[in-house]
Amino acid sequence: MARPTADDPGLPIKLWPCSNGEFVPPPATDVVRETARRADAEATVTARRLGLDRRRFLATLGASALTLLTLDACSNEERKAKGKGDSAGRYPLDESTTTEPEAAGEALAGDEFILDVQGHLLDYDLDTPEPAGGFWSAFPQSDCGEDDARACFDIEHFLDNMFVKSDNSMVVLSAIPFSSSPSSPLNIDVMEHTRKVVRGLCGDERILMHGEMSPNGTDPAPVLDGMNQMIAEHPLIAWKVYTHSQQGFRWSLDDHLNESTPYGEAFLRRTVEVGLPVVCVHKGLSGNDPYASPADIGPAAARHPDITFVVYHSGYEAGNKEGPYDPTVPEPEQQGVDRLLASLDKAGIEAGANVYAELGSTWRTVMGDPDEAAHTIGKLLKRLGPDRILWGTDSIWYGPSQDQIEAFRAFEISPEAQEKYGYPALTKEVKAKIFGGNAARLHKIDIPSTRCTISREQLRSIREVAPAAFRTYGPTTTAGALTLMKHHGFQIPTAVRTGK
């Protein structure tokens, strides 16, 4: 599949393989490859018909509509050829959206409040060389037009991607596994600096912050005590934890591991003591690492009804094909998102209770397969309820999040799938809840009356030139993803280690 170049920005809906560094990106499917081939060729024809040069057309909503329409058609053709029946999900756009700006705007533009609860940046000291084979060996050099690829992830590029090139109203800076280190490029001071920069540009708070905690090791007490200081010094909205990085920890008895770890329980108790009982936890995307499984969410939520658990990635595993949830399958045999739903069933956690599901990396990975996307979103809505799904994109890893936003605006769960599987309709009202309403209520945020659009003129004081192509910045190959997974301390899937 063709990647963006200096001469051609590429298709605006980015469907090619990419990872956030926590999983090996699956290869592009035949449907995605054919979509890219057809849409790329049709973009040239349509641009000529409209009297636009190709680059100008690719910057329009019409090009986004063209890509999604082509994806929908290719998906349906593939299913028909294989006798699979109708897709549970569709991008049911009218042909007029590809050539008529008003029609494209009606389908793909919006004025919703969008709160992306999973954003990341990395503010490196570019004067310090990166050692050979280090963290950045996973990233292609000069991918965003910078001589040093590390600059692609800094504060200025983050703001450009999330507020200039995307329709976000607010973004949460969500901690990564090594955020608690003082030398981390996303430590609490970097987050605080970013928050203040954006507050100065927008005149109000648009960057929210997580506090990262890793209560493992021989003596977790200093880390737990540090929570008191962190919440006293910074306006945190939640805690972020990775139960599978470093030594790993659990926070409840678990039938599969037959173990409990006191560190996890001590951490949960401390969140209540400091008055911030909202825990965002990475679950999924990590090669089926047992510590990354959401199987402990149900027991933990039942045991701690005064704590809200936000399951980042919803337990999704890249490479696991999501279909309808079957509650009769034994919990240890469930895969992907179904592991979360089975855990909630077993623990008796009802819809609308103290568990939320988040879509970072999950939506981006499934949106190129409308059927899988419908089952993923549909079963989460059915089991947790429309008030318990949160929008996140895991960007800056995927570049601007606008393509994910536009795809979600256009996406629908078919009436047939709603009737057959009991999925709720994905209406504009439900999408508005997912995009930001649910997160605003959870985090007790007053929704701003206007969207803060940071201009390139404002950014120019920080960075001279904004990249023009539709790019992703995360690893696109197995080797690149493995570099980051090892850096984070994640378990490497056996099939990858053995070359299967």
C-alpha positions in Angstrom: 0.0 0.0 0.0 1.3 3.4 -0.9 2.4 5.6 1.9 2.2 9.5 2.0 5.1 11.2 0.3 6.3 14.8 0.0 4.4 15.0 -3.4 1.2 13.1 -2.4 -0.4 13.2 1.0 -2.2 9.9 0.5 -5.8 8.9 1.3 -7.3 10.8 4.3 -8.7 7.7 5.9 -5.6 5.9 7.1 -6.2 2.1 6.8 -2.7 0.8 6.4 -1.1 -1.3 9.2 0.1 0.7 12.2 0.6 0.0 15.9 0.8 2.0 19.1 3.9 0.0 20.0 2.0 -2.4 22.3 1.1 -5.0 19.6 2.3 -6.3 16.2 0.1 -4.6 13.6 -1.8 -7.2 11.5 -1.1 -7.1 7.8 -3.5 -5.2 5.5 -6.4 -7.4 4.5 -7.3 -8.0 0.9 -10.3 -5.7 1.4 -8.1 -2.8 2.6 -5.6 -3.3 -0.2 -8.3 -3.3 -2.8 -10.0 -0.2 -1.1 -6.7 1.6 -1.3 -6.1 0.7 -4.9 -9.6 1.7 -6.1 -9.9 4.9 -3.9 -6.5 6.1 -5.0 -7.3 5.8 -8.6 -10.8 7.3 -8.2 -9.4 10.2 -6.3 -7.4 11.2 -9.3 -10.4 11.0 -11.6 -12.7 12.8 -9.2 -10.2 15.6 -8.6 -9.9 16.1 -12.4 -13.7 16.2 -12.8 -14.0 18.8 -10.1 -11.2 20.9 -11.6 -9.0 20.4 -8.5 -5.4 19.2 -8.3 -5.1 15.8 -6.6 -3.5 17.2 -3.4 -6.3 19.7 -3.0 -9.0 17.1 -3.5 -7.4 14.7 -1.0 -7.7 17.5 1.7 -11.5 17.6 1.3 -14.2 15.7 3.1 -15.2 14.4 -0.4 -11.9 12.3 -0.4 -12.7 10.9 3.0 -16.2 10.0 1.8 -14.7 8.4 -1.3 -12.4 6.2 0.8 -15.2 5.1 3.1 -17.6 4.4 0.3 -15.0 2.3 -1.5 -14.3 0.4 1.7 -18.0 -0.3 2.2 -18.3 -1.6 -1.4 -15.1 -3.7 -1.2 -16.2 -5.2 2.1 -19.7 -6.1 0.7 -18.2 -7.6 -2.5 -15.8 -9.8 -0.4 -18.5 -11.0 1.8 -20.8 -11.8 -1.1 -18.0 -13.7 -2.9 -17.4 -15.8 0.2 -21.1 -16.4 0.9 -20.9 -14.6 4.3 -24.1 -12.6 4.0 -24.6 -9.0 4.8 -22.1 -7.1 7.0 -23.2 -6.1 10.5 -21.7 -2.7 9.9 -21.8 -0.2 7.1 -20.5 3.2 5.9 -23.8 4.0 4.1 -22.7 7.2 2.4 -24.4 8.6 -0.7 -22.4 9.0 -3.9 -23.0 12.8 -3.7 -20.7 13.0 -0.7 -17.7 12.5 -2.9 -18.3 15.6 -5.1 -20.7 17.9 -3.2 -19.2 19.7 -0.2 -22.5 20.2 1.5 -23.4 16.5 1.3 -19.9 15.5 2.5 -20.2 18.0 5.4 -23.6 16.7 6.4 -22.2 13.1 6.6 -18.7 13.6 8.0 -18.5 17.0 9.7 -19.9 17.7 13.1 -19.9 20.1 16.1 -20.0 17.4 18.8 -18.0 17.8 22.0 -15.1 15.4 21.5 -12.9 14.4 24.5 -10.2 12.0 23.4 -9.3 10.3 26.6 -6.2 8.6 25.3 -3.6 10.9 23.8 0.2 10.6 24.0 3.2 12.7 23.2 6.9 12.3 23.8 9.0 15.4 24.4 12.6 14.3 24.0 15.8 16.3 24.3 16.9 16.2 20.7 20.4 17.3 21.7 20.9 13.9 23.3 21.6 11.2 20.7 19.5 8.0 20.8 21.6 4.9 21.3 21.7 2.3 18.5 19.0 -0.2 18.8 17.1 2.0 21.3 13.5 3.0 21.5 13.5 5.0 18.3 14.8 2.3 16.1 11.2 1.3 15.7 10.3 4.5 13.9 11.2 5.5 10.3 13.4 8.5 10.2 12.0 11.9 8.9 8.5 10.4 8.7 6.9 13.7 9.6 9.3 15.9 7.7 11.8 16.3 10.6 15.4 15.3 10.4 15.1 13.6 13.8 12.1 11.3 14.0 11.8 11.9 17.7 10.6 15.4 16.9 7.4 13.9 15.3 6.1 13.2 18.8 6.8 16.4 20.6 4.4 19.0 22.1 4.1 21.1 18.9 3.3 18.1 16.7 0.9 16.8 19.2 -1.1 20.0 19.3 -1.0 20.3 15.5 -2.3 16.7 15.1 -4.9 16.9 17.9 -6.3 20.5 17.7 -5.4 21.8 14.3 -5.9 18.8 12.1 -8.6 17.1 14.3 -12.0 18.1 15.7 -11.0 17.5 19.3 -12.4 19.8 22.1 -10.3 18.3 24.8 -7.6 15.6 25.1 -6.4 13.6 28.0 -2.6 13.1 28.2 -2.6 9.5 29.2 0.5 8.1 30.9 2.6 5.3 29.3 4.5 2.6 31.2 7.5 4.6 32.0 5.8 8.0 32.7 6.7 7.8 36.4 10.4 8.1 35.6 11.8 11.6 35.9 13.6 11.1 32.6 10.5 10.0 30.8 9.5 12.1 27.8 6.0 12.0 29.1 6.5 12.5 32.8 4.2 14.6 34.9 6.2 17.8 34.3 5.9 17.4 30.5 2.1 16.9 30.9 1.8 19.9 33.1 3.8 22.1 30.7 1.6 21.0 27.8 -1.5 21.7 29.8 -0.3 25.3 30.5 0.7 25.9 26.9 -2.7 24.9 25.7 -4.4 26.9 28.4 -2.5 29.9 27.2 -3.5 29.4 23.6 -7.2 28.6 24.3 -7.9 30.6 27.4 -9.2 27.6 29.3 -8.4 24.0 30.2 -8.3 21.7 27.2 -5.6 19.2 28.3 -6.4 16.9 31.1 -3.9 14.6 32.9 -3.5 11.1 34.2 -1.2 10.2 37.0 0.8 7.0 36.3 1.3 4.5 39.1 3.3 1.3 39.1 2.8 -0.2 42.5 5.1 -3.2 42.1 8.4 -4.3 43.4 9.6 -5.3 46.8 8.3 -2.2 48.6 5.4 -0.4 46.9 4.9 2.0 49.9 7.0 4.9 48.5 5.1 4.7 45.2 1.7 4.7 47.0 2.8 7.6 49.2 3.8 9.5 46.1 0.1 9.5 45.0 -0.7 11.9 47.8 2.0 14.3 46.6 1.0 14.0 42.9 -2.6 14.7 43.4 -1.8 17.6 45.7 0.4 19.2 43.0 -1.4 18.4 39.8 -5.1 18.6 38.6 -5.4 14.8 37.8 -8.6 13.4 36.5 -7.7 9.7 37.0 -4.9 7.2 37.5 -3.4 5.2 34.7 -1.9 1.7 35.4 -0.4 -1.1 33.3 -0.8 -4.4 35.2 1.5 -6.3 32.8 4.5 -4.1 32.5 7.5 -4.5 34.9 6.7 -7.3 37.3 2.9 -7.2 36.8 0.3 -7.0 39.5 -3.3 -8.0 40.0 -6.0 -6.4 42.2 -8.2 -9.3 43.0 -8.2 -13.1 43.2 -8.2 -14.5 39.8 -9.3 -18.0 38.8 -6.8 -18.3 35.9 -3.7 -17.2 37.8 -4.8 -18.4 41.2 -3.0 -15.6 42.9 -3.6 -12.2 44.4 -1.1 -9.5 44.8 -1.3 -7.0 47.7 0.2 -4.2 45.7 -2.8 -3.9 43.4 -5.3 -3.9 46.3 -3.2 -1.4 48.2 -3.2 0.9 45.2 -7.0 0.6 44.8 -7.5 1.5 48.5 -5.2 4.5 48.1 -7.2 5.9 45.2 -10.2 6.1 47.5 -8.2 7.6 50.4 -6.8 10.4 48.2 -10.3 11.2 46.8 -9.7 10.2 43.2 -11.2 6.7 42.8 -11.0 6.5 38.9 -8.6 3.9 37.6 -7.8 3.7 33.8 -6.1 0.4 33.1 -4.5 -1.0 29.9 -6.2 -4.3 29.1 -5.6 -6.1 25.8 -3.3 -5.5 22.8 -0.3 -7.2 24.5 0.0 -10.7 22.9 -2.5 -12.3 25.3 -0.2 -11.6 28.3 -2.3 -13.0 31.2 -1.6 -9.8 33.2 -3.1 -7.7 30.4 -6.2 -9.8 30.3 -9.4 -8.0 31.5 -10.5 -11.2 33.4 -9.8 -9.5 36.7 -11.9 -6.4 36.0 -15.2 -8.0 37.0 -14.0 -9.2 40.4 -12.2 -6.0 41.1 -15.3 -3.9 40.2 -17.5 -6.1 42.4 -15.1 -5.9 45.2 -14.7 -2.1 44.9 -18.0 -0.6 44.0 -16.7 2.8 45.1 -14.1 2.8 42.4 -14.7 3.4 38.7 -12.7 1.2 36.3 -12.0 2.4 32.7 -10.8 -0.5 30.6 -8.5 1.0 28.0 -8.7 -0.8 24.6 -11.7 -2.7 25.9 -9.6 -5.9 26.2 -9.3 -6.1 22.4 -6.4 -8.2 21.0 -5.1 -7.3 17.5 -5.4 -10.4 15.3 -8.4 -11.8 17.1 -11.4 -11.5 14.9 -14.3 -10.0 16.9 -17.7 -11.5 16.4 -20.9 -11.6 18.4 -20.5 -12.3 22.1 -21.5 -15.8 23.2 -21.9 -15.9 27.0 -22.1 -19.7 26.9 -18.4 -20.0 26.1 -16.5 -20.7 29.3 -14.7 -17.6 30.6 -11.1 -19.1 30.2 -11.9 -19.8 26.5 -13.1 -16.3 25.6 -10.9 -14.1 23.4 -10.5 -10.3 22.9 -13.3 -8.1 24.0 -15.4 -11.1 25.1 -13.0 -11.7 28.0 -14.1 -8.4 29.5 -17.8 -9.2 29.0 -17.4 -12.6 30.4 -15.6 -11.2 33.5 -18.5 -8.8 34.0 -21.1 -11.5 33.6 -19.3 -13.8 36.1 -19.0 -11.0 38.7 -22.5 -9.8 38.2 -21.6 -6.3 37.1 -24.6 -4.8 35.3 -24.8 -2.3 32.5 -24.4 1.3 33.8 -22.3 0.2 36.8 -18.7 1.1 37.7 -17.0 -0.2 34.5 -16.3 1.8 31.3 -14.8 0.6 28.0 -12.4 2.8 26.0 -11.8 2.5 22.3 -8.1 3.7 21.8 -6.3 1.6 19.1 -9.4 -0.7 19.1 -11.5 1.5 16.8 -8.6 2.4 14.6 -7.8 -1.3 14.1 -11.3 -2.5 13.4 -12.7 0.4 11.4 -11.2 -1.1 8.2 -13.5 -4.2 8.7 -17.1 -2.9 9.0 -18.4 -6.3 10.1 -15.9 -6.6 12.9 -16.4 -3.0 13.8 -20.1 -3.5 14.3 -19.7 -6.5 16.5 -17.0 -4.7 18.6 -19.0 -1.6 19.2 -22.4 -3.4 19.2 -21.6 -5.9 22.0 -19.9 -3.2 24.1 -23.0 -1.0 23.8 -25.3 -3.9 24.5 -23.5 -5.2 27.6 -22.2 -2.0 29.2 -24.8 0.5 27.9 -24.4 3.6 25.8 -23.3 5.7 28.9 -20.3 3.5 29.5 -18.3 3.8 26.3 -15.5 6.4 26.0 -13.8 7.8 22.9 -10.0 7.5 22.7 -7.7 7.2 19.7 -4.2 6.4 21.1 -2.9 9.3 19.0 -0.3 10.8 18.3 0.8 7.2 17.4 -1.7 7.2 14.5 -1.1 10.8 13.5 -4.1 13.2 13.4 -7.2 11.5 14.8 -9.6 13.1 12.3 -9.9 10.0 10.1 -11.0 8.0 13.1 -13.5 10.7 14.0 -14.9 10.9 10.4 -15.2 7.1 10.1 -17.1 6.9 13.4 -19.4 9.7 12.4 -20.3 7.8 9.2 -20.5 4.3 10.7 -23.7 2.5 11.4 -24.8 -0.9 12.8 -27.2 -2.4 10.3 -30.9 -2.9 11.3 -30.5 -6.6 10.6 -27.6 -6.9 13.1 -29.6 -4.9 15.7 -32.5 -7.3 15.4 -30.3 -10.5 15.2 -27.9 -9.7 18.0 -29.8 -7.1 20.1 -27.3 -4.3 19.4 -28.5 -0.8 20.0 -28.6 1.6 17.0 -25.5 3.7 16.7 -27.4 7.0 16.5 -26.0 10.5 16.5 -27.1 10.8 20.1 -25.3 7.7 21.1 -22.2 8.8 19.1 -22.3 12.1 20.9 -22.2 10.3 24.3 -19.3 8.2 23.2 -17.4 11.1 21.6 -17.4 13.2 24.8 -20.6 13.3 26.8 -19.8 10.2 28.8 -16.2 11.3 29.7 -17.4 14.7 30.7 -19.9 13.3 33.1 -17.4 10.7 34.5 -14.7 13.3 35.1 -17.1 16.0 36.2 -16.1 18.4 33.3 -18.0 21.4 32.2 -18.4 21.1 28.4 -16.9 24.2 26.7 -19.4 26.2 24.6 -16.9 26.5 21.8 -14.1 24.3 20.3 -10.6 25.7 20.7 -9.0 25.7 17.3 -5.3 26.4 17.6 -4.2 28.1 14.4 -1.0 27.3 12.6 -0.1 31.0 13.1 -0.1 30.3 16.9 1.9 27.1 16.5 4.4 28.8 14.2 5.9 30.5 17.3 6.7 27.0 18.5 7.3 25.2 15.2 7.8 26.7 11.8 6.2 24.3 9.4 3.2 21.9 9.8 3.5 18.5 8.1 1.0 18.2 5.3 0.6 14.5 4.7 -1.9 12.1 6.2 0.6 10.1 8.3 0.8 7.6 11.1 3.8 7.7 13.4 3.6 4.4 15.2 5.4 1.3 14.0 4.0 -0.4 10.9 6.2 -3.5 10.9 6.6 -6.5 13.2 10.2 -5.5 13.9 9.3 -2.0 14.9 6.4 -3.1 17.1 8.6 -5.7 18.9 11.2 -3.1 19.7 8.6 -1.0 21.5 7.0 -4.0 23.2 10.3 -5.1 24.6 11.0 -1.5 25.7 7.8 -1.4 27.6 8.5 -4.8 29.1 5.5 -6.5 27.4 5.3 -10.2 26.8 6.1 -11.1 23.2 3.6 -13.4 21.5 4.9 -17.0 21.1 3.9 -17.1 17.4 6.1 -14.0 16.8 9.0 -15.3 18.8 9.0 -18.6 16.9 8.3 -17.0 13.5 5.0 -18.7 13.0 
